[in-house]
Amino acid sequence: MGKSHGTSQTGKKTMDRDTLRSVQRPLKQLYREQPQAGSIVLEATGTLGEEGLSCSVQTGQALVSAGLHPSTGGDGTLACSGDLLLQALVACAGVTLAAVAINRSLSVTGSVHASGVLDVRGTLGLDPEAAVGFSSIKLSFELQTEASEHEVAQLIEATEKYCVVLQTLRSPLAIEVTALAK
């Protein structure tokens, strides 16, 4: 049995296995009975900056202004879209790992790190042979846990399997691009 759902010393809500399962149980049942209900649409909207080269994106918690990375002409004061992609991967992998750990009654703390290699010559149009985008991404976990090596391996395997951002990056998908000029 997991610990009871409550509040940590910092005042943040805590989650345990039983609480997570009780929240997810009716959702899973709904999706089993009505598979179409499991298909949702997530959206992101950005506003092109009136001053300088930027695009502000509402994240749900804060407004993030994205601009060019210093290696492509930015001044470093705005978030780079490549950094945001890696941050989304870290966030998704971290939340997924935490949920899987809770479901398995494993106590795990630590950190998640992502790094990516890209050749900016591609995005700057300098070399037609240089790829536009990341050529590789490394996702790593530094965990503190009393779980066995086997449990940690299974935890990472499940995290990889259920991390939406990781699976999206690994799988080719159809993306429709449209434009409306007013």
Residue pairs with C-beta under 8 A, 6 or more apart in sequence:
1 17
1 18
2 16
2 17
2 18
2 19
2 102
2 105
3 14
3 16
4 16
4 18
5 13
5 14
5 15
5 16
5 18
5 19
6 13
6 14
7 13
7 14
8 14
15 102
16 102
17 102
17 103
17 104
17 105
20 99
20 102
20 103
21 103
30 37
30 38
31 37
31 38
44 57
44 58
45 57
45 58
46 55
46 56
46 57
46 58
46 66
47 55
47 56
48 54
48 55
49 55
49 56
49 65
49 67
52 67
53 67
53 68
53 73
53 74
54 65
54 66
54 67
54 78
55 65
55 66
55 67
56 63
56 64
56 65
56 66
57 63
57 64
57 65
57 66
57 84
58 64
64 79
64 84
65 78
65 79
66 78
66 79
66 80
66 81
66 84
67 74
67 75
67 77
67 78
67 79
67 80
68 74
68 78
68 80
69 76
69 80
69 82
69 83
69 120
70 76
71 120
72 120
72 123
72 124
74 80
82 116
82 118
82 134
85 116
85 134
86 114
86 115
86 116
86 137
87 114
88 165
89 114
89 137
89 139
89 163
89 165
89 166
89 169
90 112
90 113
90 114
90 139
91 165
92 163
92 164
92 165
92 166
93 112
93 114
93 139
93 141
93 159
93 163
93 165
93 166
94 112
96 158
96 159
96 162
96 163
96 164
97 108
97 112
97 141
97 155
97 156
97 159
98 108
100 155
100 158
100 159
100 162
101 107
101 108
101 145
101 155
104 151
104 154
104 155
106 145
106 147
106 151
106 155
107 145
107 146
107 147
108 143
108 144
108 145
108 147
108 155
109 143
109 144
109 145
110 141
110 142
110 143
110 144
110 145
111 141
111 142
112 139
112 140
112 141
113 139
113 140
113 141
113 142
114 137
114 138
114 139
114 140
115 137
115 138
116 134
116 136
116 137
116 138
117 134
117 135
117 136
117 137
118 131
118 133
118 134
118 135
119 127
119 130
119 131
119 135
121 127
121 130
122 130
122 131
122 132
122 133
123 132
123 133
137 169
139 166
141 156
141 159
143 152
145 151
145 152
147 155
160 166
161 167
